[in-house]
Amino acid sequence: MSEEKSEYTPDLYTLEDENGVEQTFEMLDALETEDGQRYFALVPYAENPEDALSDSDELVILKAEMEGDEEILVSIDDDDEFDRIGQIFLKRIEEMFEDDDYEDEE
């Protein structure tokens, strides 16, 4: 019997905060709104899956802005915008994991 091995390569981003501290994140999802604004949902990256479970409640939501010719990811300062986009991501991520759970049961 041959064993099928899934090759998963996460989308990793190393971000630097306002204090110059770098941290690596894994992108879970991205979306573009009707007005063309792009948003990203990220979680801290951990090479060890057990470590990832301990940080599983930290979701970082950033938006893309152009700085010259370069796209940068920035915090969302507007609370209403953050809440609206956060709810969209939470629903989408919940649906992604529900699909994974369904596939595992088959």
RODO-2510 file (C-alpha; in nm, 4 decimals, decimal comma):
residues 106
     n   res          X          Y          Z
     1     m     0,0000     0,0000     0,0000
     2     s     0,1466     0,3347    -0,0967
     3     e     0,1201     0,6161     0,1495
     4     e     0,0208     0,9524     0,0062
     5     k     0,2127     1,2362     0,1642
     6     s     0,0745     1,5871     0,1435
     7     e     0,3271     1,8571     0,0762
     8     y     0,2230     2,1718     0,2566
     9     t     0,4330     2,4825     0,2241
    10     p     0,3011     2,7753     0,4265
    11     d     0,3083     3,1332     0,2963
    12     l     0,5501     3,2977     0,5389
    13     y     0,6044     3,6689     0,5904
    14     t     0,8646     3,8279     0,8128
    15     l     0,7269     4,1535     0,9439
    16     e     0,9005     4,4271     1,1361
    17     d     0,7084     4,6250     1,3968
    18     e     0,7527     4,9942     1,4761
    19     n     1,0310     4,9036     1,7241
    20     g     1,2319     4,7135     1,4611
    21     v     1,1477     4,3700     1,6039
    22     e     1,1019     4,1032     1,3359
    23     q     0,8533     3,8169     1,3637
    24     t     0,7548     3,5503     1,1122
    25     f     0,3867     3,4966     1,0335
    26     e     0,1938     3,2451     0,8270
    27     m    -0,0777     3,3813     0,6014
    28     l    -0,4100     3,2057     0,6514
    29     d    -0,6225     3,4102     0,4159
    30     a    -0,6325     3,7232     0,2027
    31     l    -0,9209     3,9190     0,0616
    32     e    -0,9851     4,2155    -0,1606
    33     t    -1,2898     4,4337    -0,0996
    34     e    -1,5091     4,5881    -0,3675
    35     d    -1,3151     4,9139    -0,3384
    36     g    -0,9859     4,7338    -0,4147
    37     q    -0,8458     4,7380    -0,0597
    38     r    -0,6464     4,4229     0,0240
    39     y    -0,6391     4,2618     0,3684
    40     f    -0,4416     3,9712     0,5133
    41     a    -0,5090     3,7352     0,8056
    42     l    -0,1900     3,6010     0,9635
    43     v    -0,0883     3,3932     1,2636
    44     p     0,2545     3,3684     1,4280
    45     y     0,4540     3,0943     1,2564
    46     a     0,5871     2,8021     1,4562
    47     e     0,7918     2,5232     1,2974
    48     n     0,6733     2,2797     1,5625
    49     p     0,2973     2,2071     1,5290
    50     e     0,2638     2,1743     1,9077
    51     d     0,3969     2,5282     1,9494
    52     a     0,1507     2,6498     1,6875
    53     l    -0,1397     2,5123     1,8911
    54     s    -0,0382     2,7162     2,1949
    55     d    -0,0521     3,0396     1,9877
    56     s    -0,3637     2,9424     1,7930
    57     d    -0,5748     3,2228     1,9377
    58     e    -0,3579     3,5044     1,7976
    59     l    -0,4909     3,6296     1,4633
    60     v    -0,3294     3,9373     1,3108
    61     i    -0,5234     4,1331     1,0494
    62     l    -0,3349     4,3836     0,8357
    63     k    -0,4150     4,5870     0,5276
    64     a    -0,1978     4,6611     0,2290
    65     e    -0,0944     5,0148     0,1436
    66     m     0,1332     5,1428    -0,1274
    67     e     0,4449     5,3272    -0,0175
    68     g     0,5999     5,4514    -0,3386
    69     d     0,6248     5,1429    -0,5613
    70     e     0,6212     4,9006    -0,2681
    71     e     0,3223     4,7356    -0,1034
    72     i     0,3498     4,7304     0,2758
    73     l     0,1251     4,5757     0,5403
    74     v    -0,0039     4,8115     0,8083
    75     s    -0,2283     4,7950     1,1138
    76     i    -0,5922     4,8910     1,0762
    77     d    -0,6450     5,2016     1,2900
    78     d    -1,0198     5,2426     1,2335
    79     d    -1,2104     5,0246     1,4853
    80     d    -1,5187     4,9870     1,2629
    81     e    -1,3053     4,8808     0,9654
    82     f    -1,1109     4,6368     1,1833
    83     d    -1,4294     4,4831     1,3262
    84     r    -1,5906     4,4514     0,9819
    85     i    -1,2862     4,2878     0,8195
    86     g    -1,2184     4,0757     1,1275
    87     q    -1,5691     3,9277     1,1141
    88     i    -1,5272     3,8444     0,7446
    89     f    -1,1968     3,6666     0,8119
    90     l    -1,3304     3,4782     1,1143
    91     k    -1,6223     3,3458     0,9107
    92     r    -1,3988     3,2489     0,6167
    93     i    -1,1395     3,0782     0,8403
    94     e    -1,4104     2,8917     1,0307
    95     e    -1,5473     2,7645     0,6978
    96     m    -1,1970     2,6562     0,5871
    97     f    -1,1495     2,4485     0,9017
    98     e    -1,5003     2,3026     0,8781
    99     d    -1,4117     2,1828     0,5267
   100     d    -1,0872     2,0284     0,6599
   101     d    -1,2796     1,8509     0,9378
   102     y    -1,5254     1,7114     0,6839
   103     e    -1,2448     1,5813     0,4619
   104     d    -1,0739     1,4165     0,7635
   105     e    -1,3941     1,2239     0,8419
   106     e    -1,4111     1,0667     0,4948
***
